[in-house]
């Protein structure tokens, strides 16, 4: 009597598991080999030819295992490099992509691609560079106006404006000197502020006893950076009384 081998359902499941395990091992070995080839500088196309796969499949495996392929740099003719450098110079100088493209007879997108290869983005040229230069020009003009009128930079003026009271005090003292006391006034806002700040008595400003005021070394000269200083208000009162007595005696 001959022996019969009856294949049951469990035998078929076991065979399927063995086949799946074999394919899994092959896939792991292939992925590891692709990773090693990528590290050695092999291109995507070369890996695809070796394993009989598509470039997209090789890219997906490389992304899964966390490796990157290096692109082999092609030998670019010198005239192409020179053209790209001229494009980069024009773009960095403020020319837009459309203007650069019109100069070289290319499309806007092609110019963008060439500039990207040279490491230039939208922030490195074109409208952004123009806007940057316009901003610098506006700030320079504003600083020049503030320096001419206030004797300080715009940043220094903003500091005083934030404090608030120095602007009001300066205007009040200048108005009092010019219109009431008939004293010349050659102090800018910043010069006036520096005199008071450096005196250490900026909190003691006032006309009362023990307060300090802005005095002149030469009573006949105007208020200026060289002629003005901060001293006790009592000294200013004595000087005023003496000048009044001198004028009355002269009359």
C-alpha positions, 0 to 999 in steps of 0.5 A: 500500500503506497503512502499518500501525503495529504497537504492540509491548510496549515501547511499552505499557511506555513509555506506562505509565511516562509515566502513572505519572510524570504521576500521581506529579507530580500527587501531589507537587503536591497534597501540596505544596499541602496543606502550603502550605494547612496553613501558611496556617491552612486546616483539614482539612475545607477541604483535603478539600473542595478536593481531593475527599478524605476527612479521613483522607486529608488527615491521612495526607498531612500526617503524611507531609510533616511539617505540622500543621493548626491547629484553629479555636477555636470561640466557647465561651459564657461559662457553659461557660467558667465551668463548666470553670474551676470543674471545674479549680479543684475538680480542682486542689483534690484532688477526683477525676474521679468527684467532679467529674463527680457535682457537674456531672452529667457522666460521668467521661470527659467531665470528663477531656476538659474538664480536658485542654483546660485543660491539666490532667492526672492529676498536677495534681489528684485523688488525686495532689494529695491524696497530695502534700498528705498527703506534705507534711503527714507531712513537716511533722509529722515535722520538728516532732517532730524539732525538738521532740526533737532540736532540728533538722530531719529532714534534719539528723537524717538527716545526723547519723544517717548519720555514726553516731558523733555520736548515740552520743557525744551520748547517752553524754555526756548520760548521764554528765553526768546520772547520773554527774556530776549536772550538768544537761543542757539541750543538744539533739542539734543544739546539742551538735553545733554546739558541737563542730563550730564549735570545730574540735576535733571530732576531738580529743574524748577524756579523754587528754592534749591532748584536748578536752572539753565544759566549762561557763562557770558551774560551777554551771549546767547544760550549755546552748547559752550555758553550754557550750563546748569546751576542753582536758580538762586545764582540766576536770580542774583545775576538777573538782579545785578544786570537790572541794577546795571541797566538802571545805573546806565540809564 
